[in-house]
């Protein structure tokens, strides 16, 4: 048996990266949103019922019976410019036309009024922004680089959603004297708390009552109630308190309740949750393990699906309530007309659309923890270079950078393989901005009922007929007790059975299965960080029996055959993981795929020999690589960003990492220079450097500066004002403009030339010149795009408007004061540009391009 070499393992990783890209976790989450989460929310919210008439004898109901997402289109938010039918709704065209890439969502409504049913189809609910690279754009978008997906286009501006770190839900958490179980279906906070007689109270911000009253109300079996003090209280409460008294005291904790209802605690009124309460009370009183809030197993990552659902839930609730009020008003005013005639006005498509656009444009997001807004959730996609885009696509925001909390910033052992220790920001945000490792992904939500069906199918295991929380062998699904085995051997069999189901693909590969203290814990919730590892047992079986090499199979094939599996940090804590094939022992269940996978993509791409450099130096280099210029983007001709800088004549580095060789990564990122480490007449003291003038004239560090001028308004674009007496500037300022008031491509604009000629009318109906000078937009005209249409307004008065995009470019050379940096974070500023004849040379006559001070840090 021969283990695969490191190169063979890396070939598997490289092929997977080039196929999936770096935004695979964001795209998968958005696909889950458009295919499952968003349609379910629409069906759930639009279940409306009300009573009409003076005597409330007329019943009206409305529900959505079908949801359809159409093909993506280009939408102009400000001006309704007509888009040619043959123009495809691609990312390139959306950038050129400064449009938004959206998909119309249509619904079918079923209206019922006193038994009379009407069906209304093809009603526009909203325009939903589309993520580039998702299922809706797979036939419209071709990836040009490995980072060319995973973003939205709002008015032509690329926007990305930054993953947010949050606390775990649906888990029994003990902190001090409290035991908490938070469910996403319950908004009101509650907890269990020990009292003075070592029993347990049920507490919320409104009040407290004895937990025994809840058990007494449901006449719960006494042998299942723990701790013993709570059991004694329950037995006394059965004789001394009536159900009405229990309900009255329960209402002091939950004022909106009318009786003792478990849905206020767990979101469902099921007696099985009485066992959960007993287990929580027992856990609280038996000195449990301390809860570590900074451990990765106690955190969840909110991706685009969870974050967009926060917007959708609030917006859908608003539009449904508004729809109900308007329909009631229409029916009462027009009782004899068909209800379908009032639906078009009642269903306002702008509510949900504007909610999506507002959050993605501003970054202000509805917060689930407070009444305010979270800021910075959506950000403008970085336009600096490839490294900055790569880092932004794999970024996670955690904690609050304004608070000096060490725990949220430190590098921990449970981060190994999941979060990179080096890829973080400097200064105040250090540690709160983290980056995913190379193959780390985020789990999607999986239906926990499938796990229950799998447990019911197991025939060779004896399950207990009744569950007792004080005994071992408990099986938890998302923190809730669902079964109990009769022995530790049976628990081991159940775990092996579920693991086999996961490795065969019967249940989702993102499901977490682990055994701790003879109890089995299964988690199917979304937001858990996962990383792939070799399964040693299946790897050995494959190497001994299969004629096909590991390197000949794709990552997906190895995952489907169970040779590779995804594990989260909680499951990894219960298993022994070998760091390499040479360190595999009999007790090792898992093995690392490649040693470089514990670092982030940006660390492997931007830094050379990170294992031979200090950690802080790597962090400094990563920060500077995100600000540096790299090679010209492959879509530079369609670039309509406000300003971008690209390096001309880039070269392939003499020393590159394996990640640089992956398809989709840029081949050139800088220049290979001849560097002399020496002092030069005091001109390169400290962080200053001396650069050769001849090197600059040969094209060294020459740069392309692209700029875009954008105008949208109702003013008249024309060159009439160039020769009119009321002109604002001299006639020569309009020399680069044609008769239509727009510049001609390939002409050169100076800073004091007009880039667009236009005029408007003042209060006295006299023409007034409003032409604009080029200023910082100076350069050679590359492209001019013009469109016109009606300005979008809520009022009926719409005015004719125009939309203009003008792109210019110019080249720039190195000047004194420019900042340079090497691959190992030795940064410096150009202090002097020295003629070539004054530069030192060696015996072979080689002259340096840069002179660097030996004391440079």
N, C-alpha and C positions, 0 to 999 in steps of 0.2 A: 504494500500500500504506500503510495506516494502522495503527500499533501500537496495541494497547489502552491505554486510559488507566489511571492508578493506581487510580481508583475502580472501573473494570471488573475489574481484577486483584483488588482487595480483595473484590469481590462473590463471586468464585470462592472465595477463602479463607474468607469468612464463611459461605457455604453449606456448605462442607466441615466447618468447625468445629461448626456447629450440628447437623449430621448425625452426625458421628463422635464428638464430645465430646472431652474433654481426656485421658481414660484409654484411648484407642484402642490404644496400644501395650501396655498391661497386659492388656486384654481379649483382644487378638489372641494374645498369648503364652499366656494361660490356655486359650483355645480350642485352641491347638496342644497344650497339655498333656493336655487331656481327650480329644482326638480321636486323637492320635498317640503322644506320649511315654509317657503312663501305660499305655495298653494294651500297647504294645510291651514295656515293662519287665515287665509281668505275664507275658506270654508267654515272655519271655527267662528270668526267674527261676524260674518254675514248670516246669522241665524236670528232674525229679528221678528218680534211679535209685539203687538199692542192692541188696545181696545179703543174703538171710536164711538162717536155719537154722544148725545147728552146723557143717555142712560148707560153708556159703555156696553152696549149690547152687540156691537159690530166688531168682529175679530179680523184683524189684518196681520198677515205674516209675509215675510220675504226671505228667501234663501238663495244662495248661489249654487247652481247645479253643474256648472262647467267652467273651467279656467283654461284659457289658451294663450300661449306666448308665441307671438308672431316672429318673423325673421327680423333681424336688426335693421334699423334705418338711421339716417343722419338727421338730427334735429337741431335747428338753430334756435337757441333760447331767446335771443334778443330780437332778431329780425327774421320774419318768415320768408326766407329766400327759397325760391323753388330749386330743387335739386333734380338734375336730369335723371330720367328713369334708367338709363343705361349706366349710370355711375354707381358702382358697387359701394355698399356700406362697409368700407374697410377702415382700418386705423389710419392708413396713409391719407385717404381722402378726408377723414374727419379732422386730421391735423391741418391739412391744407385749407379747408373751408372754415376752420375754427368752429366746428360743429360738435355736437355730443352724439356718441354712439349709444343708442337706446334700443330696447325691444318693446313694442306695444303689448300690453296685457289686456286681453278682452275676456269678458265674463258673460255668462247667461244667467238670467234671474228668473226665478219662479215666484210669482205674486199670487197670493190667495186672499180673497175678500169674501167672507161668509160662504165658503165652499166654491166660489167662482175662481178658477185658476187661469192665469195668463202667463205665458212664457215669452220673455224678451231676450233676444240673442244679440251677440256682437256689440256689447256695450264696452266702451273704452274705460278701463279702471285707472290705468296710469301708464307712464313711460318709464320703464325700469332701466337704469344705467347698466351696461354690459361690461364685464371684465374681459379684456383681450386675452385670448387663449382658452376661454371656456367653451363648453359644448355648443353654445349658440354662435360662436365665431370660428368653429373648426374648419368650415368650408370657405371662410372669407379672409383668414389670416395665415400667412406663412412666416414662421420664425426666421429672422435674419441672424440673430445672435441668441445665445443661451438665456439672455435676460430680456428678450423682446416679448414679454407677456406679463400677465399678472397685474395690470393697471387699468384704470377707467379713463375715459376721455370726456371731460366736461368742458364745453365750449372750446374744444381743441387743446385744452391743457391736460396733460397726463396727471392723474391722481392715484396715489396708492394708499391702501389701508394698512396701518401699522398694527400688528398683533398686540393685544393688551393682556397682561398677566392679571389674574384675579384669584380669589379664594376658591377652595374646593366646595362643591355642593354634594348633598346626599351622602354624608359621612358622619359617623358618631365621633364628635370632637370633645375632649375633656380638657378644660383649662382651669386650673385652680379648683374652685368650688362649683364649677358649672359644667354641664353636659349639654351640648348643642347638636341638633340635627336640622340642617337647613335644607329645605326643598325648594326647587325653582318654581313650584306651583303655589307656594305660600309666601305672601309678601310681609306679613306681620312677624316680627322677631319674637321668639319664645325660647325658654331653656329650662332645664331641670337644675335644682339647687338643693344641697344638703341643708337640713334645718338643725335646730339645737338638740333634737333627740335622735340624731343620726338617721332620720327618715328623709324622704325626698318631697320637695314642693315643686309645683308647676308654676312658672313665673313668666310674666311679660311686663312691659312698661306700664300696663294699667293696674296690675295687682298680682296676687299670688293666691294659690289654694293648694290643698293637699293632693298629691298625685293619687292617693288611695281613693278619693272621691270618683275619679274617672274609672278605676277598676270596679268600684262598687256599683256605679251606674250601669255598667255592662254585665255585672255579675260574673266577672272573670274568675277563672279557676284559681283557687288560692295557692295551689302547689306551684303555679307558674309565676307567682308574684315574688319579686326580689327587690330589695333586701328584706330580711325577716321583719324589720321594724315597719316596713311599708305593708307587709302582709298582715301584721297585727292590726294596723290602722284600717286596712280594708275590711277585715272581719268585724271590727267595731262599727265602721261606717255602714255596713249592711244592715245593722240592727238600729242604729241611731239616726240615720239620714234617709229620707225618702228621695225618690228620683227627682222631685221638684226642687228639693234643697240642694242636691248635687248640681243640678242645672243652674240654680241661682248663684252658687259659689263659682262654677265654671265661667259664668257670665262676667264675674268680676275680673277675670283674666282676659277674656275675649268678649268685649261689650256687644259686638254685632251678632253673637250667637244666641239662639233661642233655646238650645238644649246642648247636651254634651255631644259634640260633633268632632270626630277625629279628622275631618277635612281641614279644620283650622290648624291642625298640627302637621299633617302629612299631605294634604291636598286631596286625599281620598278617605271616604268614611267606610273603612274595612276593618273588621275585627282583628285581622292579622297584625295590624299596627299596635295592638295591645301588647303583643310579644315584644315589639320593638321598644315600647316604653319601658317594659320590665327589664329588657337587656340594657337600655341606657341607664336606668336607675342602678342596676347591678354594677355596671362599668364605673359609675360615679363613686361608688362606695368601696371598691376593692383596690384602691391605690393603683390606677392604670399608669401606662407609660406617659411621659410628658409629651404634650403636643408641640411639635416644632413647626411654626408657621412658615419658616423659610425653607423647609425641606421641599424638594421638587414634587414629591408625591402629594403634597397638600396644596398644590397650586394647579390652576388650569389656564390655558391660553385661549383667549377669545379671538377667533379668526373672523374672516369676512362674513360667514354665515351667521354667527351669533351677534356680531355687531350690526349687520344690516337688519336683523330681526328686531332689534331694539327700535329702529326707526319705523319698520313696517308695522309693528304692533300698535304703536301710538297713532300713526297716521291712519291705519285701517279702522281703528276705533273711532277716530274723529269723523272719517268719511261715512262710516256706517250710521252713526248717530245723526249726522246731518242729513243723510238720505232718508232716514225714518221720519224725521220732522217734516221734511219737504213733501214726502209722499202723503203723510197724514193731512197736511195743509191742502194738497191738491185734491185728495179724495173728498174732504169735507166741502171744498169749494165747487168741485165738479163731480157730484155723486153718480151721474148718469154716463160719464165719459169712460172710455177704456183707460185702465191704469197705465198701460204702456205709453200713453201720450205724455205722461208726466215723469217718466223715468229718466229721459235724456237730461232734463234740467236738474233732477234730484241727485243724480250721481255725478259728482264733481271730480273730474280726472286730475285736476290741478293739485289737489291736496296731497296725495301720496307722491306724485311726481316732484313737487316743490320740496317736500320733506327730504327725499333722496338727494336732490340737487343741492339743497342748502347744506346738508351735513358734509357731502363730499367736496363742496366748494370751499367751505370755511374751516372744516375740521372739527366743528362743534358737534358733539355727539350726546344723545340722551344717556344719562347715567343711571345705572341700576342701583347704586348705593346711596345716592342723594338726589335731591330735587333739582339740582343744577345741571350743568353741562360739563362733559369732559372735553378738554381741548387737545388739539394735536393728534387726534385719532387718524384723520385723513390728512395727508401731506402732498404737496406738489412733488412729482417725481423728479428725482435729482437729475440735473442736466450737466454736472461737472464732467464725469468720465465713467468708464465701465465699472471701476472699482466702487464708486459711490452708489451706482444703481444696484450693483450686486449686494452691497451691504444693506441697502434699504429694503431689498426684497426679502432678506433673511433676518430682519430686525424684530426684536421683541421689546416692548416697553414695560417695565415692571416697577412697581412702587412709586414713590413720590420723590422726585429729585430735589425738592425744596426742604426735605427733612433729613436730618443727619442720623439715619438708621443704618448701623453697620451691617446688620443681618441681611438686608436686602441688597447690599453692595458686594459682599465678600464672595470669593470663589470657594465653592464647597465641593466635597468629594462626590456628592450625588449629582453634580453637574457634568461629571466626566462622560464624554460621548454624546451629551445632549446639548450643552451650551459651551461655547468657546470661552476660555478664560482670558483671551487677549483682545478680542474684537469688541471694544466698548469705547465710549467717549471719554475725553479728558475733562477735568474740572468738576463742576457740580453734578453733572449727569453720570459720573463714573460709577459703573456697577448697576445703574438703573436702566441702562440701554444695553441689552444683551443680543447675541447673535446665535442662530442655530448652527449646529455642526453640519458637516458635509451632507450626510444622508438622514439627518434628523427630520422627522415629519410630525404632524399633529393629528391625533385621532379624530375621526368623525363619529357622530352619535349613531349608535346601533340599538335596535329594538331589544330591550331586555326580555321580552316575552319569548323570543327565540331560545334564550338560555333555559327558560322554564320548560319549553317543549323538549329540549335535549335532555334535561334531567328526567322528564317523564318517560323517555325512551330507554333509559338505562335499566336493564333487567338483572344484571349480575351484582347489584348493590342493594343492601337492605337499608331503606330509609325508615326513620322513626315515625310511628303513627301519630304521635303528638310531640310537639317541639317544647323543650324545656330550656330556657335561656341560660341556666346555671351549668348545663352540661356542655361538653365539647362536641365537635362534629357539626357545628353550625355552618350553613352555607349562606353566604350573603351575595346578593346581586345589587350592585350600586348602593351598598350600605344597608340594605333591608334584608332581614331574615326571611328566607323562603323555604328552606328544607333543613333537615338534620339527619346525619348518619348515625348508625349504632356503634361504630368503632372507628379508630384512627386508620385502620386498614381500608375501610370503605371510603373514607375521605380521600385517601391516596388514590383509590381506583377512580373516583369521580374526577379528580384533578387530571389524571392521565387520560381519561376518556374525553374530557373537554379540550385538553391540549391537542389530542389527535384530531378532533373536530376542527380546531383552529388551523392546524398545519395542513389539513386536507382542503380547507376553504369552505367547509360546511357552515361555520360561523365566521364572522369577519376577522381578518388578520389583525385588526387593531384592538380586539378584546383582550383585556388583562386578566390572567388567571394565576393565582398564587395561593400557597398554603402557609399559614402562620399560626403556631400554637394549636395545631390540630383543627383549626377552622379554615374554611375555604372562602376566599374572597374573589368575586368576579365583578369586573367593572366594564361597562359598555358605554359610558358617557363620553362626550366629545371634549377636546381641549387638552388631552394628556399628551405629553411629549413622548415620542417613541423613536427607537433607533434599531437598525437591523443587526443581527448577530447570527453566526453559524450555529446550528443545532448539532452538537458533536455526535450524538447517536445516529442521526440520519445521515450526517456527512460520512461517517465511517461505513455505514451500510452501503451508501452510494459508491464510495471509492472501492469497496470490496466486490461489488456485484455488477456495477454498470460499466460498459465499455466506453461510454461517452464522458469526456473530460468535463470538469467543472467550468473551465474557461470557454467551452463551446456552448454553454447555456446562458440565456439572458437572466437578468435579475428577477424578472417576473416568473420565469420557469422555475428557478430555484425557490422562489417564495411559494409557488403553488405546490411544489413537491415537498415542502416542509424542510428543505435543507437550510433555508434562511427564514427567520421569523423576527417580527417586531416585538420588542419588549419595552415597557416603561420603567421608570426608576424604582417604583415600588416592587415590581416583579423581579427586577434585577437584584434588589437587596436580598432576596430569598434564595438566590442561586449563585453558584460559583462560575465566574467567567474567566476563561484563559485569555491572557493578553496576546498570545501567539500560538501557533501549532506546536512549537517546541515545549510549551509549558502546560500542555494538556495532561491532566491526571485522570484517575478513575472517577473522581468526584466532580469533575468539570462537566457541566451540562451545556454551556454556551462558549463560544470563542469569537474573538474580534475578527472582523473581515480584513481590515487594513489599519495599520497604526496611525495613518494620517487622518483617519475619520474622526478623531477626537478634537480636531481643529475645525474652524469655520472655513467656508469656501474662500472668503476674502483673505484669511490668514495664509492659506495654501497658495493663493494666486499672487498676492502682492509682496510677500516676504520670502526671502531666500534663506535656506538653512535655519529655520526657526529653532531647531533643537540645539544650535550652537550660538544662540543669542539670548540676551536677558529678556525676561518678560516685559518689563517697562519699555525697552527699546522696540519690541514688536508692536506694542500698543501705539507708540509714537509714530512708527512707520505706517501703520494702518490709517491713522488719522491724517497723515500727510498725503498718502496715496489717494485718498478720496477727494483731495483738493487739486491734485495735479492734472495736467492735460495729457490725454492719451490720443490714440490715432483717430482719424476722422471716422465718424459713424457711417455705417453702410447706408443709412437713410438720410444722409446730409442734404440731399437735393430737396427732399420733402420736409425739411426741418423748418418749423414755424414757431420755434420758441423765441422768447424775447431776446436772449443772447446766449451764445455758446462759443466756447473756445476749443479748438482742436489743434493738435500738434502735427505739422507736416513732416514728411520724410522720416517716419518712425522706423525703428530697426528692431529686429528680433534680438532679445537679450542673449549674451554669451552663456549665461547660466539661467536655466528656467526650471520650474517645478513640473511635476506630472500634470497638475491641474491646468497649466498653461497649454498643454498639448491636447486637451479635450476639445472636441469639435464644438464650435460656438464661442470659444474664448478668443479674444484678439491676439494676434500673433506679435504685434509690436505695441509697446507701451511707452517707450522712451528712446534715448539715444545712448550708444556705446561711445564713451569719450575717453581720451587719453588724459589721465589725471596725474598731476605731480603733487606730492605731499611735501610742502616746504613753505618757508616764509618768503615773502616777496616785498621787500622795501616797506613793510608796514601797511601795505594796502589790503592784506587779507588777515588782519588781526581778528581774533574771536571768530565770529560766524561769517566773516566776509570772505569772498572768493574773487579771484582774478580770472578773467576769461579772455581768450584769444580773439582778436578782431577778425582774423582770417577765418577762423572756425565759424563765426557768426555769418560772415559773407558767403561761406560755402553752403549755408542753409541750416546751420546748427540752431536748434530750438526755434525754428521759424513757425509761426502760428497762423491759423485761419480764424478770423473773428467774424462770426455770422450774427446778424441782427434782424429783427422783424418789427416793422411798424404796423400797427393795427388801428383802424378807425371804423367806427360804426355810429351812424347818426343820420339826421334828417337834413343836413346842410347840402347845398348844391355843389357837386364836384365838377368843376369846369375851369378852363384856363382863361375865362373872360376877364378875371380880375388882373391878369398880367399886364394888360394894356389900358385898363380903365383908370380914370383919374382918382378913384377912391381906393386904389391898390395900397397894400400895406408895406410892400417891399419894392426895391428897384426891379426894373424889368429883367436885368441880367440874373437875378435870383431865380427866375423861372426858366432858365435856359435848358435845363434837363427835362422839362415837362413837355408832353404832347398837347394837342388841342383839347383832349379830354381831361386835362388837369392832372394826369398821372404820369410818372416817369417812364421812360422807355428802357427795356432791358438792355444790359451791357453798357449803359451810360454811367459815368462816374459822378457821384454826388459829393460836393464839398459840404463842410459843416454849415456854411452860411447859405446853402442853396435850399430851395423849397422842395420838400419831398411829396407834397400834395397841395394842389390849388383848389380852394373851395370858398364859397361865400354864403352868407345868410342875410336875413332882413331884420332890421332893428324895429323899434316900436313905431317909427314913422314910416314904415314900409320902404325904407331906403336900403340899398345893398351895402353890405359891410364885409370887407375882406377878412377871412379867417384862415388863410393859408398857414401851413406849418413848416418850420425850418427842419432840416435833417438833423442838425446838432450831432448827438452821439450815434445816430443811425447812418452816418456818412459811409460812403464806400461805393462799390460797383453794384448796380441793380441786377439781382439774380432772377427774381420772379415777381410778377404783379398779378393779383387775383382780385376780381371785382364782381360784386353781386348786389342785387337790389330786391326789395320786397316791402311788405307791410310790417311795421314794428309791432311786436306782441304787447298788447295792453289788456288789462281787465275791462276797461271801458270800451264802448262800441266805436269810439273815435280812434281810428288807426291812420297813421300818416306814413307816406312813402319814405323809405329810408334806404341807405346804401351801406355796404360793408366792403372794406378794402384791406387787403394784406399785401405788404410790400417787404420783400426780403433783400437785404444788402450784405455784402461781404467785403473784407479787405484783409491783407496779410500784414503781419506785425513781426518785427525782429526784437531780439533781446536788447534791453536798455539797462542802464545802471539803476539798481533798486529792485530788479526782479528776483524772485525767490526760487532757489533750486534745492533739490534734495536727492540723496542717493537711496538705494534700496534698503540701506540699513539705518535710515533716519538721521544721517548727517546733513542737516539743513544749513543753508547759508544764502546770503544775498550778494548780488553782483555789485562789488564796490568799484571795480575798474575794468575797462575794456582796453587791453593792451595790444598795440600793433605786433604783428607776427615777428618782425625783426628784433623786437626787444624781449621776446620770450626766451627763456633758457632752453638748452638742448643737451642731449647726451652724446656719447661717442658715435652712435649710429645716425645722429642728426635728427632724431625724433623730437619734435616740439610738442609740449602739452596743450591740450585744449582748455583745461581748467587747472588752476593752482589752488590747492586746498591747504589750509593751515593745519599742522599736526595736532594742535590743541582744540580743533573743532569737535564739538560734541553733538 
